[in-house]
Amino acid sequence: MKAKLAIIATHAIQYYAPLFRILSSNDSLDVRVFYTWSQTVSGERADSGFGRTIRWDVPLLDGYNYEFVANVAKRPGTDHFWGLRNPTLIAIVERWGADAIFVIGWNSWTHLNVMRHFKCKTPVFFRGDSTLLDRRPLLRATARRIVLRWVYRHIDIALAVGRNNYDYFVWCGVPRERIVFAPHSVDIERFSRADAGYRERALAWRRELAIGDDAVAIIFAGKLQRKKDPLLLLDAFIQRDFGCHLVFIGDGELEGRLRAVAKGQQNIHFMPFQNQSLMPAVYRLGDVFVLPSCGPGETWGLALNEAMASGCAIIASTAVGSARDLVVQGVNGWVFEARSLPSLMRVLRGAVALGRDGLRLMGEQGRRAVARWSTEEAGTRIGAAVLQLIRDRDCKGA
């Protein structure tokens, strides 16, 4: 008989849907995802970072079983603790007969309540990508640690997405033997696929932007918001004539200011938000992808995974949670000191000096390296951990 795994997630997300499919393909697991933000059942949601309503154009509900559970919060959403209140969820999960619970994120009334209820009754797995990278005053950090140690007393296994996340769980008091590595991942196959359509779309964009065949293109793709610090990238580019092009792809609160600063610069370009189906082409437009985030809250930065899978060299700041795991300095990219204009300028100068051919070789190194950060690997590790803990529990109860 298959072991029943109940996954508690907020809403359908492009990064998690492939993972749910992989887990559902495990012959030993019966998986059901319980979505707690029922107001997103249509697939649309307001995204403050992009400043618009988003509907992703890739399948997010195919290939696995799911259920949207009624959310009765007065102000539904994931931006505050009381935005998810699902009073029927626990009873629904219990009736379904879950053998293990997999909770994604705890910072809501519902998700924390699920962890508290099932602890010591049913194995509870937890996944989040928090880190210790953002500095806090001592008093605030101490209070945070006390709260988090209490929170994580209500889980059996923490699923660490990378080294910074692993260190965070240890700091929060989770015993090392109860931390399982399950890499943060994207749909590697989709981004790395040798699809002529992606290449043709990228070449068409380069022609439209008047970027020559030999010219290096530096790209930023994402939300134009303070946390991502696109202004630092723009300032670094303007400070020195790198003899290449800079392309911003996305929308957000800083778009007007970025355009104003870049006014009159013929080699700085802006493209609007592109949906998921076109993102592999977006990365192929560029030679090097830059994630200059200053935080707080840049806990991972999955755009780096996507860029690597697409064959881009990468540049990330020290505030990006994944930089420690994904960037091999001078091999597939570079890391610079967050908020440091001189540091970013030095890295950009070195990257551009390699030219398109040199950056392409670095991109190929990255494409090979990111293969082990795949959804298949994450699903295999999570599935094995779930089944092992269920077996251990059954043996003790026998």
N, C-alpha and C positions, 0 to 999 in steps of 0.2 A: 504494500500500500504506500502511496506517495505521502511524504510529509507536507503538511499545509503551512505555507509561509504567507503571513499577512503583512503587506507593506503599507505603511502609513506615510503618505506623501501629500503635499499641499495641492498641487495642480500638475497638469501634464507639461513636462519640460523637455526640450529637445535633447538635453544631455542625459536624462534618465530613461526616456522611452527605450533606447537601444539596450540599456542594462536590464530593464524589466523583460524584454524579449529574450535575452540570453538566459536569465534565470528561469523563465517559463519553458525554455527548451530543455531544461534539465529533467531527465526521465525520472528522477527521484523526488522532484518537487512539484507540488500543486500550488501555484502562485496566484494571489489575488491582490490587486492594488486598491486601497481605499483612499480616495481623494477627499480631502477635508475642506477645500475651498470650492464648494459646490457651485458658487456663482460663476465659475469659469467653465462650466460644462459646455458652453457653446464654442469654446476654443479661443474666445477673445478676452483680453484683459488690458486694463490701463497700465502702462509702464511709464513711471515718472522719469526714469533715466533717459528714455528716448523722447519723452514728452508727447506720447501718442498712444493710441490703442493698438495692441499687437495681436496678430493672428499668424502663427507660424505656418508656412506652406509645405512642411514635410509631415508625414503621418506620425502622430504622437499617441494614438490609442489603438494601433493595430498590433496584433501578435501577442497579446497578453490579456488576461481577464482583469476587469476593473469595475469599480463602483464609486459613484459620487455620493457622499453622505451629506445629508442636510446640514448646512451651517447656519445657525440662528444668530450669529453675531450682529449687533446693531450697525457696526461699520466693518463689513467683511474685508479681509485682506491679510497680507503677511507683513505689513509694516508696523504692526503693534501687537502686543501679547494677547489682547482680547479679540483679535480679528478672526480667529478660528474657534468657534464653540459648537461642538458636535455632540450633543447629549446622548444620541442614540448609538454612537460609534462602538463603544465597548461592548454593548449587548449584541450588535451586529457581528462583530468579530468573534465573540464567544459562541454565538449560534453557528457560525461558519465552522468552528472547531479548529482554530489555528493551533499548530504545534510550535510555532515560533513567530515572534513579532519583530519586524524590521522598521524602525522609526527613522525618518529622514528629517533632521532638525528638531530641536526641542523648544524653541522660543515662541510658543503659543500655548494657550490654555489647554487645547485639545491634545497636542502631542505630548506635553509634559504629563497630563493626566493619564494618558495611555501608558507611559513608562511607569508611573507610580502604581497604577492598578495591576499591571501584569507582572511586575517584579516579584520573584519568588513563586509565581504561579506558572508562567510560561517564559521560556528564554527570550530575552529582549536584546536585540542587536540595534546599535545606533550608528548612524553615519552623519557626519557634519564635516566642514572643512576649516574650522576656526584655527587660528595660529596665535602666537605670542608676539608677532611682528610689530603691532601697534603699541607704542609706549603709552603708559598711563601713570598718573601720580601714584606714589606708594600706597596711600590710603585707599584709593579707588581700586588699585590692583589687588590689595589684600582682601577687600570686601568682595570683589569679583571672584577671587579664588575660593573663598568660603562658600559662596553661593554655588559655584560650579562643582565643587567637591560634593555638595549635597545632591545636585542634579544627577551627577554620574554614579551615585550610589544606586540609582534605579535602573542600571543597565547590566547586562551580563558580558557583552562583548562590544568593544568600540572598533569600528572599521576605519582605520587611518588611511587617508587618501595620499599621503606623502610624508616626508620627514618633519616638516614644520608642524603638521597636524599631529603626528605621533608625539612630538615633544609637548604639544599642548595637552594631549590626553594624560601624559605622565604628570605634568604640572598640576592637572586637575585631580590627581589621586587615583587614576585608573591603573591597576597593577599591569606591569609590562606583559605578563603572560595572558592577559585578557584583551590585548590589542592585536588585531589582525590587519595586515596590510592588504588593502584592496584599492588599486590605483584609481585616481581621478582620471576620467577618460572621456573621449568623444567618439563618434562613429568614424573610426580611422579609415575603414574601407571606403566610405563615401567621400572623404576629403582627399584620400590618396589615389583614388581611381583615375586611370589614364583615360579620361573622357575628352574626346576631341572638342566637344561642345564647351567645356570649361575653358580650354585654351583659346578657342575662337572668340568667346565672349571677352576674355581678358585682353586679347590683342585688339579687339574692336574698341574697348574702353581706352587703351593706350593711344590708339589713333585719334579718338575723339578728343583726348586731352593733349594731343600733340607731344606725346612722349616718344622720343626716337627709339629705334631698335637697340641702339647701344647704350642708351641712357639708363642709369640706375634709378629705380623708383622705390622710395621709402613709403611705407603705408602704415596708417593707423586705422583700424576698423573697430568700431564699438560706440559706446555711449559717450557723447561729448560732454562730460561732467567733471567736476573738480577732482573726484577720487582718482580718475584716470589720468589727470594732469596733461591733457593735450597741449595746453599753453606752453609748458616747458619744452615739449618737442618743437613747437612752432618757433619759440624764441631761439632755441639752439640752431635751428635750420637757418633762420634769418641772420643770426650773428655772423655766420661765415658762408661764403659762397662755395657750397660743396659741389657745384656743377652737376646737380642731379635734380630729381623731382620729388615733391612731397605730396601725398594724397591722403586726405581725411575722408573716411567713409562712415557715415552715421549721422544721427541727429542728437540734439540735447541742448541743455541750458546754455552751454558755452559757444554754440555755433555762431551767434551774432558777433561776439567778441573776437573769436578766431578769424572770422571773415574780415572784420574791421582791421585787425592787426596785419593780415596778409594782403590787404588791398593793394593792387598794383604789382604784386609779385607774380610774374608769368609762369613760374615753375612750382607754384603752390595751388593745389586743386581741391575742390570739394565735391563729393558725391553723396547723394541722399542715402538713407537707410536702405539696406538690401536684405531681402528675406533669406531664410535658410537655404533654399534651393540654389541660390546664386553665390553663397559664401565660398565654395571651393574656387569659383572663378575670380572672386574678389582677391583672394590670397595670391592667385596666379598673376594678377595684375602687377604685384609688387615683387621686389627682389629681397627685401628685408622688411620684416614686420617689427614694429616698435610698440611695446606696452610700457609707457613711462609712469605708471601709477605712483601716487604718493600716499594713497590710503586716506583715511582708515578703511579697513574692511576689504582690501584686495586679497582675500584669503587664498585664492588660487590663480585665477586668470586663465580659463579654459581656451581663450583665444590663442594662447601659445601652443596648446596641443593641436588646434586646428591649423595654425600656420605651419607648424612642423610637418604635419601629415600632408600638407599641400606643397611642401618642398621649399618653404621660405627659410632663409636665415632669420634669426630672432634676436631682438634686443629687449631686455627687461630690467626694471629697476629692482633694487634690493627690497622694496616694499611689496613686491609680487610674490605671493606664497609659493608658486610653482617654480620660481627661478632656481631655487636650490636643487631641485630634482631634475629639471628639464634642460637647463642651459649648461653646456660644457664650454667653458671660456675659450674662445678662439677656435673651437672645433665646429660647433653648430650655431654659435652666437656669442653674445656678450652680456654681462651684467654691469650696470652702472649704479652709482650711489643715488638713491632717490632724492629728488628735489635739488640735485646738484647740476647746474648748467654746465660748468667746466667738465664734469665727469661725462655727461651725455655727449657733449661736443667732441671729446676725445674718442669716444666709442664710434660715433657717427663718422668721424674722419677716417678711422681705421676700416670701417665697413665699406665706405664708398671707394676707398683706395683699391679694394680688391676687384672692383668692376663686376659686371654681371656674371662673367664666367666663374670668378672666385666665389661669389655669393651663391651661385648655383651649386657648386661643389659642397659648400657648407649646408645648403638646404637639403642636399641628398643625405648628408650625414645625419641631419635632424630627422629626416623621414624614416631612416632605418632605426634611429634611437627611440622614436616615439612609438614604435610598433609594440613595445612591451608595456606601454601605457594604454592598452586597448580595452574596449568594453568586454571582449571575450575573456581577457585575463581577470578583470574585476569580477565578472559574473562567476567565473570558475572558482575564484578564491572565496567569494561570499557564499556560494552554494556549498562548498566543502566545509566551511566553518559552521554553517547552519546545521548541516546533516551530522557533523561530528558532535556538536553540543546536544542535539536531540538524542543521539545514540548514547552519549555519556549519561544524560539524565535518565534515560530508560534503563540503563544498566544499574544505576544507583537505586532506582525504584523497584527493580526486580527482586 
